[in-house]
Amino acid sequence: MSILSEINTLSNICDIPIETGVFSDNPPDIYLVATPLVDLFEVYADNLPEYEVQELRLSLFSKGNYIKIKNTLTRTLLGAGFTITDMRYLGHEDDTGYHHYALDVAKSYKFKLDKED
């Protein structure tokens, strides 16, 4: 399991289109872009990592009022065990007409040395 696969599942549950890095199609009025930020080994045992913390920025773009969608996303993320490390309004993009709101999220995953993804 990875943070990107879980975020994709949650966006489908919330019925919001999502892509990683950049939205390549003609964007709808509401969409998400997931940008991986960092992967860290935080917890060690016997000199080997036990958990990997994965972090990403979830950018919400909305042509209308983004508040209700942001609140739904926040509750959904917290309910799914994500940690929200930052939330901020980045502004209105006058050239596209979208409000841009960012949620930085993190989640820990059990690290297995013998498994390759």
C-alpha positions as CSV (number, residue, x, y, z in Angstrom):
1,M,0.0,0.0,0.0
2,S,1.2,3.5,-0.7
3,I,-0.1,7.0,0.0
4,L,-0.8,7.6,-3.7
5,S,-2.9,4.5,-4.0
6,E,-4.9,5.4,-0.9
7,I,-5.4,9.0,-2.0
8,N,-6.7,7.8,-5.4
9,T,-9.2,5.5,-3.7
10,L,-10.4,8.3,-1.4
11,S,-10.8,10.7,-4.3
12,N,-12.9,8.1,-6.1
13,I,-15.1,7.8,-2.9
14,C,-15.5,11.6,-2.8
15,D,-16.2,11.5,-6.6
16,I,-13.4,14.1,-7.3
17,P,-11.1,13.4,-10.3
18,I,-7.4,13.2,-9.4
19,E,-4.1,13.0,-11.2
20,T,-0.5,12.9,-9.9
21,G,1.7,15.9,-10.7
22,V,-0.5,17.7,-13.1
23,F,-4.0,17.4,-14.5
24,S,-3.5,16.4,-18.1
25,D,-7.0,16.4,-19.5
26,N,-9.4,19.3,-19.7
27,P,-9.9,19.9,-16.0
28,P,-13.5,19.8,-14.6
29,D,-14.8,22.5,-12.3
30,I,-13.4,20.6,-9.3
31,Y,-10.4,18.4,-9.3
32,L,-7.4,17.2,-7.2
33,V,-3.7,17.0,-8.0
34,A,-1.4,14.8,-5.8
35,T,2.2,15.8,-5.5
36,P,4.5,13.5,-3.6
37,L,6.7,15.4,-1.1
38,V,8.9,13.0,0.8
39,D,9.3,9.5,2.0
40,L,11.1,9.1,5.4
41,F,12.2,6.3,7.6
42,E,11.2,7.5,11.1
43,V,11.2,4.4,13.3
44,Y,14.1,1.9,13.5
45,A,14.6,-1.4,15.3
46,D,17.8,-3.4,15.1
47,N,19.3,-0.7,12.8
48,L,16.6,-1.4,10.2
49,P,13.6,0.8,9.4
50,E,10.3,-0.4,10.7
51,Y,8.0,2.3,9.2
52,E,8.1,4.5,6.2
53,V,6.3,7.9,6.5
54,Q,5.0,9.0,3.1
55,E,3.9,12.6,2.6
56,L,2.2,14.4,-0.3
57,R,0.5,17.6,-1.1
58,L,-3.1,17.3,-2.2
59,S,-4.1,20.4,-4.2
60,L,-7.8,21.1,-4.5
61,F,-8.8,23.2,-7.5
62,S,-12.4,24.6,-7.6
63,K,-14.1,27.2,-9.7
64,G,-16.8,27.7,-7.1
65,N,-16.9,27.7,-3.3
66,Y,-14.2,25.2,-2.2
67,I,-15.0,25.3,1.6
68,K,-17.6,22.4,1.7
69,I,-15.3,20.2,-0.5
70,K,-12.3,21.0,1.7
71,N,-14.2,20.1,4.8
72,T,-15.4,16.8,3.3
73,L,-11.8,16.0,2.2
74,T,-10.5,16.8,5.6
75,R,-13.0,14.6,7.4
76,T,-12.4,11.8,4.9
77,L,-8.6,12.0,5.2
78,L,-8.7,12.0,9.0
79,G,-11.2,9.2,9.1
80,A,-8.9,7.1,6.9
81,G,-6.0,7.5,9.3
82,F,-4.0,10.3,7.5
83,T,-2.2,13.0,9.4
84,I,-2.8,16.5,8.0
85,T,0.4,18.5,8.5
86,D,-0.6,21.7,6.7
87,M,-3.7,23.3,5.2
88,R,-3.7,26.6,3.3
89,Y,-5.4,28.6,0.8
90,L,-2.9,29.4,-2.0
91,G,-5.1,31.9,-3.8
92,H,-7.4,32.4,-6.7
93,E,-5.8,31.9,-10.1
94,D,-7.3,34.7,-12.2
95,D,-6.1,33.2,-15.5
96,T,-7.9,29.9,-14.9
97,G,-10.7,30.9,-12.6
98,Y,-9.8,28.3,-10.0
99,H,-9.4,28.6,-6.2
100,H,-6.3,26.6,-5.1
101,Y,-6.3,25.0,-1.7
102,A,-3.6,22.7,-0.5
103,L,-3.6,20.0,2.2
104,D,-0.3,18.3,3.1
105,V,-0.9,14.8,4.4
106,A,1.2,12.0,5.8
107,K,0.8,8.4,6.6
108,S,3.0,5.7,8.1
109,Y,3.4,2.3,6.4
110,K,5.0,-0.8,7.8
111,F,8.3,-1.3,5.9
112,K,9.2,-4.8,4.7
113,L,12.7,-5.3,3.6
114,D,11.9,-8.3,1.5
115,K,9.0,-6.8,-0.5
116,E,9.5,-4.8,-3.7
117,D,6.8,-2.5,-5.2
